[in-house]
Amino acid sequence: MEGGPKWRVANATIAADAGEYGRVRTNTQCGDYVLKLEFQTPVDGNSGMFLRSAKSQDPHVTGYELQIYDGHEKFPTGSILNAARTEKKVRIHPEKWQSYEVFHLGKRCLVKLGGKKGLDLTAGKAVNGFIGLKFDPKWPVASRNKKVKPPKPAAKPPDWSVKKGHLRAGQGPRQLERKGPYDDFVPQLEVWANSREPDFHPNSGVFLRGAVGGIGPDTRFRSGTSSRTETGLSRWISGPEGCVFTSRRVA
């Protein structure tokens, strides 16, 4: 906590309605993150969420201030102060909980208000910092259901390769398929799959006569015969642990 607000916590809600200007913030700095929370303030309330701000300094200068303030002519609620105006005109509903979602990834900051996109900002002002809720004297503010978590990791790009006559797939789930379909054929191959521990069973497979670009259960089968399709693509599927496929013959 910084400044002189009189914060109180009850029923999983943090609120302030008295004291001097200040903020309650995270104990640690955040880089890339996904933030979700609900907030409540009077119709003429003046608050905001500080994003990637420095400690004990002007948070809206060192980082970003996501507005909770309808009274600002240029940057009203849903905007980032002095950086980006919201694309949708919104209004605070007094005595009603409203929600923010913030996706802060690198230089990109995507904000949703009430589940709808408000702005999508690209700026390199701060790469990490604290997340906090502002209290301005005379304007009560409350927040609940606040969650901060790291973003989901991006999928790794395919890295299929051929080494010493072996078709190899590295880490990460992926698929490789032929350009053209087969009708009648007899595939023969050998497969070696990695396992991260002795009791762990790797996940991979070879799917036959599937639809182009699809690996769903309605477009594939693992056996050599089926009544689903008469022609289709053959493809190799690698699980997250990686596999090596040695193709012996296709007749």
Secondary structure, DSSP 8 states (H G I E B T S, - for coil): -EEEEEEEEETTEEEEEEEEEEEEE-SS-BSSEEEEEEEE--TT--EEEEEEE-TTS-HHHHSEEEEE-TT-SSS-TTSBTTTB--SS-----TTS-EEEEEEEETTEEEEEETTEEEEEEE--S-SSBEEEEEEBTTB-EEEEEEEEE-----------EEETTEEEE-SS-EEEE-SS-BSS--EEEEEEE--SSTT-----EEEEEE-TT--STTS-BSSS--SS-SSBEEEEEE-TT-EEEEEEEE-
